[in-house]
Amino acid sequence: MMQVLGSAWALLLGLMLLMVGNGLQGTLLGVRGQIEGFTTFEMSIVMSGYFLGFLGGSRAAPEMIRRVGHVRVFAALGSFISAILILYPTIAHPVAWTIGRICIGFCFSGVYVTAESWLNNAATNENRGKALSLYMLVQVLGIIMAQGLLLVADPAGFVLFVIPSVLVSIAFAPILLSVQPTPAFERTAPMNLRQLFRVSPLACVGVFILGGAFSAQFGMAAVYGGQAGLTLVQISTFIAMFYIGATLFQFPVGWISDRMDRRRLIMIVSAVGTGGAIVGALFGSFYGILVAAFFLGGMSNPLYSLLISHANDFLEPSEMASVSGGMLFLNGLGAISGPLATGWLMTAFGPSGFWIFNAVLLALLTGYALYRMTQRPAPKTDDTGSYAPVLMSATPVALEAAQEWAVEAAENEENDTPPA
């Protein structure tokens, strides 16, 4: 682990600063939107825009990199991010914010693709799993730290919009000034959705459902906090609990998944997440929703890696990387609809609509996992691949890197060699 940190600390530092800036702007807009008098449904459209842009960016960025190179794409998109962050308080209108969110989602996706390709190039077959784990921890820590920055100034002013703009600008320095060579950018030909569904219906349905759950949590938690009457300190603590839970549960769930039928574990984890959302809906006290956020976030995030690993269990090592594009597309479609559906439910049922949406989605995944267990036998545990932690905000580069590590682990197991 220290070897990875020593060779890629500049990349990881830059990526963490990017996550701090992104995490802060997402929460800040939810709070500032209430101050500006935006309706809950207007804010749901604004928040949905980010995921629309992110999906578009993840598909367009590889071609942009091939045409003009990593450095130019990284610098250009980063400049747009900094500019848009400053413009938010200047043009406080739902339409302007929605356009800004689409653009910033597109730019962040392209920036992540570029930075992740550098990180993947810096990793070796021996330490790729550790690099992925460090990257996931950096992402989560960045979002958690961002919630603390929400308290340093008045959200009704300009300062909190300047801070993420500065952080994003500073993030470029350690990445662009590092000695990492510019990597060759290659993508695996994706498996089409029909083939992917034939391989694993549960993985396809699951990542689509999780896209909606993740975008609701990432995009609408601050809007929920404002509607529920939480203070600024309470909103920042509430949002941080989603990611604290995601960090603490990711590795234990992964360890268990390598030792039992993954469909059964998907069903159990989804059911626990459903229970967490129900607790949030029924017990509206501050401590009640903290517990709910901890378990909802703690179960939702490992589920994504579980579903990817489950799909890999039915693939040959040579086919694993090809599922990345289809999985990301399905997840992105679900993510676009998440804030919109949550905003509609919160308008109809009040703040509890936030929990109702998450409870319904995870209950559907629980039921579908149970159904799939009756449709075909589980592969033997000894024949399944290794679990690789990946957050739902991963781009095609990070997901393909995780798949590369899974291929290596599978090949090592065939040769009776311990995985790196």
C-alpha positions in Angstrom: 0.0 0.0 0.0 2.8 2.4 0.9 4.5 1.7 -2.4 1.3 2.7 -4.3 1.0 5.8 -2.2 4.6 6.7 -2.8 4.4 6.4 -6.5 1.0 8.0 -7.0 0.6 10.5 -4.2 0.3 13.5 -6.5 -2.5 11.9 -8.5 -4.3 10.8 -5.4 -4.0 14.3 -3.8 -5.3 15.9 -6.9 -8.2 13.5 -7.1 -9.1 14.1 -3.5 -9.2 17.9 -4.0 -11.4 17.3 -7.0 -13.8 15.2 -4.9 -13.8 17.9 -2.1 -14.8 20.5 -4.7 -17.4 18.3 -6.3 -18.9 17.2 -3.0 -19.1 20.7 -1.7 -20.8 22.2 -4.8 -23.4 19.4 -4.7 -24.4 20.0 -1.1 -24.1 23.8 -1.4 -26.5 24.0 -4.3 -29.1 22.0 -2.3 -28.9 24.5 0.6 -28.6 27.6 -1.6 -31.6 26.5 -3.7 -33.8 26.7 -0.7 -32.5 30.1 0.2 -33.2 31.3 -3.3 -36.8 30.0 -3.1 -36.5 27.2 -5.6 -39.2 24.5 -5.3 -38.3 20.9 -4.5 -39.2 19.8 -8.0 -37.1 22.6 -9.6 -34.1 21.4 -7.5 -34.7 17.8 -8.5 -34.3 18.9 -12.2 -31.2 20.9 -11.3 -29.6 17.9 -9.5 -30.6 15.5 -12.3 -28.7 17.6 -14.8 -25.3 16.6 -13.2 -25.9 12.9 -13.9 -27.1 13.6 -17.5 -23.9 15.5 -18.1 -21.8 12.8 -16.4 -23.2 10.1 -18.5 -22.5 12.1 -21.7 -19.0 13.0 -20.5 -18.1 9.4 -19.8 -18.9 8.5 -23.4 -17.4 11.5 -25.0 -14.2 12.0 -23.0 -12.3 9.0 -24.5 -12.8 10.4 -28.1 -11.7 13.9 -26.9 -8.6 12.4 -25.3 -7.7 10.5 -28.5 -8.0 13.7 -30.6 -6.2 16.3 -28.4 -4.5 14.4 -25.6 -4.9 14.0 -21.9 -3.3 17.3 -20.8 -5.4 19.5 -23.0 -8.6 17.8 -22.1 -7.8 17.9 -18.4 -6.9 21.6 -18.4 -9.8 22.7 -20.6 -12.5 20.9 -18.7 -11.0 21.9 -15.4 -11.2 25.6 -16.5 -14.8 25.2 -17.3 -15.5 23.7 -13.9 -13.9 26.6 -12.1 -15.8 29.1 -14.2 -19.2 27.4 -13.7 -18.8 27.2 -9.9 -18.3 31.0 -9.8 -21.3 31.6 -12.0 -23.8 29.7 -9.8 -24.5 32.5 -7.3 -24.3 35.1 -10.1 -27.2 33.6 -12.1 -29.5 32.2 -9.5 -32.2 30.7 -11.7 -33.3 27.0 -12.0 -32.7 27.0 -15.8 -29.2 28.5 -15.5 -28.4 26.1 -12.7 -29.6 23.1 -14.6 -27.5 24.0 -17.6 -24.6 24.6 -15.3 -25.1 21.2 -13.7 -25.2 19.4 -17.0 -22.0 21.2 -18.1 -20.2 20.5 -14.8 -21.3 16.9 -14.8 -19.8 16.5 -18.3 -16.6 18.2 -17.3 -16.1 16.3 -14.0 -16.6 13.0 -15.9 -14.0 14.0 -18.4 -11.6 15.1 -15.7 -12.1 11.8 -13.8 -11.5 9.8 -17.0 -8.3 11.6 -17.6 -7.0 11.4 -14.0 -8.0 7.8 -13.6 -6.2 6.8 -16.8 -3.0 8.3 -15.3 -3.6 6.4 -12.1 -4.3 3.2 -13.8 -1.1 3.6 -15.9 0.9 4.2 -12.8 -0.3 1.0 -11.2 1.1 -2.4 -12.0 -0.5 -5.9 -12.1 0.9 -6.5 -8.6 -0.6 -3.4 -7.0 -3.6 -2.6 -9.0 -6.0 -3.9 -6.4 -4.4 -1.7 -3.7 -4.4 1.3 -6.1 -8.2 0.8 -6.6 -8.7 0.6 -2.9 -6.7 3.8 -2.2 -8.6 5.6 -5.0 -11.9 4.6 -3.5 -10.8 5.8 0.0 -9.6 9.1 -1.5 -13.0 9.6 -3.2 -15.0 9.0 0.0 -12.7 11.0 2.2 -12.9 14.0 -0.2 -16.7 14.0 -0.1 -16.7 13.7 3.7 -14.2 16.6 4.1 -16.4 18.7 1.7 -19.3 18.5 4.2 -17.1 20.2 6.9 -16.2 23.0 4.5 -20.0 23.8 4.2 -19.7 25.4 7.7 -16.9 27.9 7.1 -19.0 30.6 5.5 -22.6 31.7 4.9 -24.2 29.7 2.1 -26.2 32.8 1.1 -22.9 34.5 0.0 -20.2 33.9 -2.5 -17.4 32.5 -0.5 -18.6 28.9 -0.5 -18.8 28.9 -4.3 -15.2 30.4 -4.5 -13.8 27.6 -2.3 -14.6 24.6 -4.6 -13.5 26.7 -7.6 -10.1 27.3 -6.0 -9.8 23.6 -4.9 -10.5 22.4 -8.4 -7.9 24.8 -9.8 -5.3 23.7 -7.2 -6.1 20.0 -7.9 -4.6 20.3 -11.4 -1.1 21.3 -10.1 -0.1 18.0 -8.4 -1.5 16.0 -11.3 -0.1 18.0 -14.2 3.3 18.6 -12.5 3.8 15.0 -11.6 6.3 13.0 -13.6 3.8 10.4 -14.6 4.0 9.8 -18.4 1.0 10.4 -20.6 -0.6 6.9 -20.9 -1.9 5.3 -24.1 -5.7 5.4 -24.0 -7.3 2.2 -25.1 -10.9 1.0 -24.5 -12.2 -2.5 -24.6 -15.1 -3.1 -27.1 -18.2 -3.1 -25.0 -20.7 -6.0 -24.7 -24.1 -4.9 -26.0 -27.0 -4.7 -23.5 -28.8 -7.8 -24.9 -25.7 -9.9 -24.4 -25.1 -8.4 -20.9 -28.7 -9.1 -19.8 -28.3 -12.7 -21.0 -25.1 -13.0 -18.9 -26.6 -11.6 -15.7 -30.2 -10.2 -15.5 -29.7 -9.4 -11.8 -26.6 -7.3 -12.5 -28.3 -5.3 -15.2 -31.5 -4.6 -13.2 -29.4 -4.0 -10.1 -27.1 -1.4 -11.5 -30.0 0.5 -13.0 -31.8 0.5 -9.7 -28.7 1.6 -7.8 -28.2 4.5 -10.2 -31.4 5.9 -9.0 -30.6 5.3 -5.4 -27.1 6.8 -5.6 -28.2 9.9 -7.4 -31.0 10.5 -4.9 -28.6 10.3 -2.1 -25.8 12.3 -3.7 -28.1 14.9 -5.3 -31.1 15.3 -3.1 -29.9 14.7 0.5 -29.2 18.4 1.0 -32.6 19.3 -0.5 -34.2 16.8 2.0 -32.3 18.4 4.8 -33.6 21.8 4.0 -37.1 20.6 3.6 -36.9 18.7 6.9 -35.7 21.8 8.8 -32.2 20.6 9.6 -29.6 23.2 10.5 -26.4 23.6 8.3 -24.4 21.6 10.8 -27.0 18.8 10.8 -27.2 18.7 7.0 -23.4 18.4 6.6 -23.3 15.6 9.3 -26.3 13.8 7.7 -24.7 13.7 4.2 -21.3 12.7 5.7 -23.0 9.6 7.3 -23.8 8.2 3.9 -20.2 8.0 2.9 -18.9 7.0 6.4 -21.2 4.0 6.1 -20.0 3.3 2.5 -16.4 3.3 3.7 -16.9 1.1 6.7 -19.1 -1.6 5.0 -17.3 -1.8 1.6 -14.5 -4.2 2.7 -16.5 -6.4 5.1 -19.1 -7.0 2.4 -16.4 -7.7 -0.1 -14.8 -10.3 2.2 -18.1 -12.0 2.8 -19.0 -12.0 -1.0 -16.0 -14.1 -1.8 -17.3 -16.8 0.5 -21.0 -17.2 -0.3 -23.6 -17.1 -3.1 -23.4 -13.5 -4.1 -27.1 -13.4 -5.0 -28.0 -14.2 -1.4 -25.7 -11.5 -0.2 -27.1 -9.0 -2.6 -30.6 -9.9 -1.3 -29.4 -9.5 2.4 -27.6 -6.2 1.8 -30.5 -4.7 -0.2 -32.9 -5.8 2.6 -30.7 -4.1 5.2 -30.6 -0.9 3.1 -34.4 -1.1 2.7 -34.7 -1.3 6.5 -32.4 1.8 6.9 -34.6 3.8 4.5 -37.7 2.7 6.4 -36.1 3.8 9.7 -35.5 7.3 8.1 -39.2 7.5 7.0 -40.6 6.4 10.3 -38.3 8.1 12.7 -37.7 11.7 11.7 -35.5 12.7 14.7 -32.0 13.8 13.8 -30.3 10.8 15.3 -32.8 8.5 13.6 -32.0 9.9 10.2 -28.2 9.6 10.9 -28.7 5.9 11.6 -30.8 5.6 8.5 -28.2 7.4 6.3 -25.4 5.3 7.8 -27.1 2.0 6.8 -28.6 3.2 3.5 -25.3 4.6 2.3 -23.4 1.7 3.8 -25.4 -0.9 1.9 -26.0 1.0 -1.4 -22.4 1.5 -2.3 -21.0 -2.0 -1.8 -24.0 -3.3 -3.8 -22.6 -1.8 -7.0 -19.3 -3.8 -6.6 -21.3 -6.9 -5.6 -23.3 -6.7 -8.8 -20.3 -6.2 -11.0 -18.6 -9.2 -9.3 -21.7 -11.3 -9.7 -21.7 -10.6 -13.5 -18.1 -11.6 -13.6 -18.9 -14.9 -12.1 -20.6 -15.9 -15.3 -17.9 -14.6 -17.7 -14.6 -15.9 -18.9 -11.6 -13.7 -17.8 -11.2 -12.4 -21.4 -14.8 -11.1 -21.4 -14.8 -9.3 -18.0 -13.6 -5.9 -19.2 -16.3 -5.7 -21.9 -19.2 -5.4 -19.5 -18.0 -2.0 -18.2 -19.6 0.1 -20.8 -23.0 -1.5 -20.6 -23.0 -1.4 -16.8 -22.1 2.3 -16.7 -24.8 3.1 -19.3 -27.5 1.4 -17.3 -26.3 3.0 -14.0 -26.3 6.4 -15.7 -29.8 6.0 -17.0 -31.0 5.2 -13.5 -29.0 8.1 -12.0 -30.7 10.6 -14.3 -34.2 9.6 -13.1 -33.3 9.4 -9.4 -33.5 13.1 -8.4 -36.6 13.6 -10.6 -38.5 10.8 -9.0 -37.3 11.8 -5.5 -38.3 15.4 -6.1 -41.8 14.3 -7.2 -42.3 12.1 -4.1 -41.0 14.9 -1.8 -43.4 17.3 -3.3 -46.3 14.8 -2.8 -45.4 13.3 0.6 -43.0 15.8 2.1 -39.5 15.0 3.3 -40.4 11.3 3.8 -40.5 11.0 0.0 -36.7 10.9 0.0 -36.8 7.7 2.2 -39.8 6.2 0.4 -38.0 6.4 -3.0 -34.8 4.7 -1.6 -36.9 2.1 0.3 -38.9 1.1 -2.8 -35.8 0.8 -5.0 -33.9 -1.4 -2.6 -37.0 -3.5 -1.8 -37.4 -4.1 -5.6 -33.8 -5.2 -5.8 -34.3 -7.5 -2.8 -37.2 -9.2 -4.4 -35.6 -9.5 -7.8 -32.4 -11.1 -6.2 -34.7 -13.6 -4.4 -36.4 -14.3 -7.7 -33.2 -14.8 -9.6 -32.0 -17.3 -7.0 -34.8 -19.6 -8.2 -33.9 -19.4 -11.9 -30.5 -21.0 -12.0 -28.0 -22.6 -9.6 -25.3 -20.5 -8.0 -21.7 -21.1 -9.3 -19.5 -22.8 -6.8 -17.7 -20.4 -4.5 -14.3 -21.8 -5.5 -15.1 -20.9 -9.1 -16.1 -17.3 -8.6 -13.9 -14.3 -9.0 -12.6 -11.8 -6.5 -14.5 -8.7 -5.3 -13.0 -5.4 -6.4 -14.4 -2.2 -4.6 -15.7 0.4 -7.0 -17.9 3.4 -6.2 -20.9 4.2 -8.3 -19.2 7.5 -9.3 -16.5 5.5 -11.2 -15.9 6.3 -14.9 -15.2 3.7 -17.6 -11.4 3.9 -16.8 -11.8 3.0 -13.1 -14.3 0.2 -13.8 -12.2 -1.3 -16.5 -9.2 -1.1 -14.1 -11.3 -3.0 -11.5 -12.1 -5.6 -14.2 -8.5 -5.9 -15.1 -7.7 -6.7 -11.5 -10.5 -9.3 -11.5 -9.1 -10.9 -14.6 -5.7 -11.1 -13.0 -7.1 -12.6 -9.8 -9.1 -15.2 -11.8 -6.0 -16.2 -13.8 -3.9 -16.4 -10.7 -6.5 -18.7 -9.0 -6.5 -20.9 -12.1 -2.7 -21.2 -11.7 -3.0 -21.6 -7.9 -1.2 -18.3 -7.3 -2.4 -16.0 -4.6 -3.9 -12.7 -6.1 -1.9 -9.5 -5.6 
